Amino acid sequence: MLKKTLNVKQNVDIAKFSKLVPYLKNKCVGYRPKKSKVLTKIETEKFIEKASDKSFLLMKVI
């Protein structure tokens, strides 16, 4: 994804840099993305009932 982003936005091809790709692969060893928390049905219903419309109307609609 990094390779494509750099290529599209900055017009840089990182394939030319022979040491960069192994370095990036080495740095990502052990990386675990964070999982987002998901509300249960009961928590969602409670939020819709108790949250004020003034602050959270857009979230309630979504």
C-alpha positions in Angstrom: 0.0 0.0 0.0 2.9 2.3 0.8 4.4 1.6 -2.6 1.2 2.5 -4.5 0.6 5.6 -2.4 4.1 7.0 -3.0 3.8 6.2 -6.7 0.4 7.9 -7.2 0.8 11.0 -4.9 4.6 11.7 -5.1 5.5 9.9 -8.4 8.2 8.0 -6.6 9.0 4.3 -7.5 10.6 2.7 -4.4 11.6 -0.3 -6.4 14.7 1.7 -7.4 15.8 1.7 -3.7 17.1 -1.9 -3.2 17.7 -1.6 0.6 14.4 0.1 1.4 12.0 -2.8 0.8 13.9 -5.2 3.1 14.2 -2.5 5.7 10.4 -1.9 5.7 9.7 -5.6 5.8 12.1 -5.9 8.8 10.4 -3.0 10.7 6.9 -4.5 10.4 7.8 -7.8 12.0 5.5 -8.3 15.1 3.1 -5.5 14.1 -0.5 -6.1 15.1 -3.1 -3.7 14.0 -5.6 -2.5 16.7 -9.1 -3.9 16.5 -11.8 -1.4 16.8 -14.4 -2.0 19.5 -18.0 -2.7 18.3 -21.1 -1.8 20.2 -23.6 -4.5 21.0 -27.2 -4.1 20.1 -28.1 -3.2 23.7 -25.3 -0.6 23.9 -26.5 0.9 20.6 -30.1 1.2 21.8 -29.0 2.8 25.0 -26.8 5.3 23.1 -29.7 6.2 20.8 -32.1 6.7 23.8 -29.8 8.6 26.2 -27.4 10.7 24.0 -28.5 14.2 23.4 -29.7 15.2 20.0 -27.8 18.5 20.1 -24.4 16.8 20.2 -24.9 13.4 18.7 -27.7 13.7 16.1 -25.4 12.9 13.1 -24.1 9.7 14.9 -27.6 8.6 15.7 -28.7 9.0 12.1 -25.7 7.1 10.8 
